[in-house]
Amino acid sequence: MEKINVLALHGFLGQGSDWDSVKKQSSNLNWICPNLFKDEDIRLDSFDSLVEDLVRKVNPNQRNLFLGYSLGGRIGLHLLNKYSKLFSHFIFVSTHPGLLAETERQDRLLSDTKWSEQLQQLSWADFQINWNAQAVFRGSYEPLRNETDFNKKKLAFGLSSLSLGMQNNMLPTIRTFSNKITWVYGQQDQKFNQISQQLQSELPNLKIVSTKKGHRVLFDSPEEIAEVLKTTSV
């Protein structure tokens, strides 16, 4: 049987073990789940440097799938742009394709700079409370995070270097490689529901899958992500 690898990237304030519930339902796959905010062999200087570190983890002589949630999905868009041939399919979960207006990008960068300051100034518990209180997470499972599982300097730095404000709009890349993409979102996630519907109107051939619950699909609906993996790995 052909060996299939899955490079799975978590979101901000996440870790590789976030995929455990999905992995239990996809045992036939070889999982590569780095910890972006702890592993010493991963640089967060920019999307470009991060992509170069990640491709070293993938065997080009085997079949590879990409799976990314939120920030992990945004990183995956840069992998798609530069290393599309390395992966047979890309699955983007609760992923933002990028902001159009420069003013929006600057506003987002300012917002993420403030989050970075909170991370460094508040207690770990208080920062988690504030982070999880964001409207986008409403109705989603709230994972418990231990401070010792992260490098706080990398977390704070990544908020700025990997901010949505630092990302170009990736719609042209999505359009070019739409036949290699499955786009997943939660129905109760109002913001990303709207983003996904807009993508569908602009790219009617793009495969879009809606799951039952909220933004944190990997926790809320792991069985639905496992089903998407099943259909893309045959």
N, C-alpha and C positions, 0 to 999 in steps of 0.2 A: 504494500500500500504506500502511496506517495506520502512523504512526510510534509506536513504543512505547519509552518510557523506563524504565530500571531504576535506582532509587535503591538502591545497594548499600552497606551499612555493615559495616565490619570489626569485629573484636573488640579487646579490650585488648591493647596491645603490637602492634597491627596497623596496616596502612596500606592505602590504596585499591588499590595494585597487588596485594594479596592475591587479588583476583578475576581476575587475568590468565588463569589456566588455564581458568576458567569462561568468560570473555569470548571466548577463542579458539574455543570451541564454540558460541557464541551471537552470531555476527557480525551478525545481523539486528536487534539491539537497540542502542539508544543508552544508553550506560552513564554514570551519574553516581556517581563513587566518591570522595567526599571523604576527606581525611586528618584524622580527628577530633583527633589529637594534634599537628597542626602548622599546619593552616590557620588563618589569623588571623581569618577571618570566622565562626568557630564558637566559641561560648561553651560552657563546661562547668560553668557555675554550678549548673545543675540540669537535670533531664530536661525541664522545661517550657521553659526558655530555649533549650536545645539543639534541641528540636523546632521552635521558632519560626525558628531560623536555618536548619534543614534544609528546611523547606517553601518557603523562598525560592528554593531550587535546582530546584524542580519546576514545570513548566508546567501549570497547571490546565486548559488547553485541549487538552491531548494525553493520550493514554492512558499511565498510569503503573503500574508494578509496584514493590513493595518487596521487598528481599532483605536479610536481616540475619543475621549470625553472632554468637552468644554475646552480648557486650555490645551489639553492633549490633542484634541481635534484641530485646534488652530495650528499647533506645531505640525500636525499631520498634513495640513494644507501646504505647508512649505516643503515637506517631503514629497508630496504629490507634484508640486511644481518643478522640483529638481531631480527627483528619483522615481518618477512614475513607473519606469520599467522594472524596478526592483520588487514591486508588489503587484499581485494579480488583481487585488481589489482593495478599496479603501472604504471603511465604515466610519462615518462621522456622527457622533452622538452629542446633542445639545451644543452644537458648534456655531460660532459666529463667523460669517464669511469675511467680515471686515467692514469698517466704516468708510463712507464715501467722502464726506466733507472734512476738510482739514480742521475746521473749528470743532467738529465732533471728536476728532482724534486728539486734539489738544485738551479738550475737556476730560476725555477719558484718561489721558496720561496724568492730568492733575489729580483726578479722583484716585487713581492707583498709587500716586505718590503719597496721598493722605492715608491710604490703607497701609502703606509701607511704614509710615510714621507711627500709626496706631500699633502695628505689630511690634515695633521696637520700644514703645513707651508704655503700653498697657500690659497687664498680666496676661498670661496665656489664656486663662479662663475667660477674661473679659473680652479679649480679641475674638475668641470663638463665638461668644454670644453675639457680638456686633456683626461678625461675618455671616452667621447663620440667619440673622434677622433680615437679610436682604430679601426684597419681594420676590426675586427670581426663584428662591428656594422654598417659597411657601407651599406647604402640602407635601414636601418631599422628606424622605428619611434623613435624619440628622446624625451622621456618623460621629462617634467619639474619637477625638484626636489626642494623642499623647505628645507632649512637647519633645520628649526624648526621641521621637521617631523622625525628627526633622533637624535640619541645619537652619536655624532661624536667620542667619545672615543670607543664606541662599534664598529663603522665602522672601525676605524683604527686598533683596536685589532683583529677584525674578518678577516681582510685582511691577517694577519699572521697565526692566529690559525686555520682558515678554508681554507687556501691556498691550491691550487691544489698540491703544493709541500708537504703538510702534509697528503695527501690522498694516501692510497694504491691503486694499480690498482685493480679495482673492476670487471674485466672481469670474474673471476671465479664465483663471486656472480651472475652476469648477466646470465652466462651459466646455473647455478644451477636452477635459477628461471625464465628462459626465457618464460615459459608458462604463467607467471603472468605479463608480461611487454609489454607495447606499447612504442616504441621509436620514438620521433617526432623531425624533424629538418626542417629548411628552405632551399629551393633549392638554394637561392642566397647566402647562408652562406657557402662560400667555405671550410672553415676549418672544420665545423661540418658536412658538406656534405661528406667530405672525411672520417671523423671519423665514420659516420653512414654506409658508404659503406664498410668500413673495418669490422665493426661489422657484417654486413650482410653476408660477405664472410666467416667469422669465425663461425657465428651462423645463418645458413640459415632458421631456424625455428622461429627466432625472428621477431615479428611483427614490421615493421618499416613504418612510415607514413611521407611522404615528403609534406611540405606545400609550398605555392607559393612564399613566399618572403624571408626575412632574418632571422637573429639570434633571434631578439626579437619577437618570434612567438606569444606570448601572446598579443602583441600590433598590430603586422602586420596582423595576421590571427586568431583572436579570434573565428571566426565561425568554423574554422577547428579544433581547440581544443575542442570546444563545441560538434562537431560531434564525435570526438574520445570519449569524456565522454559519449555521448549518447549510443554508441555501447558497452562500457564497463560496463554501469550501468543497462543494461537490464537483 
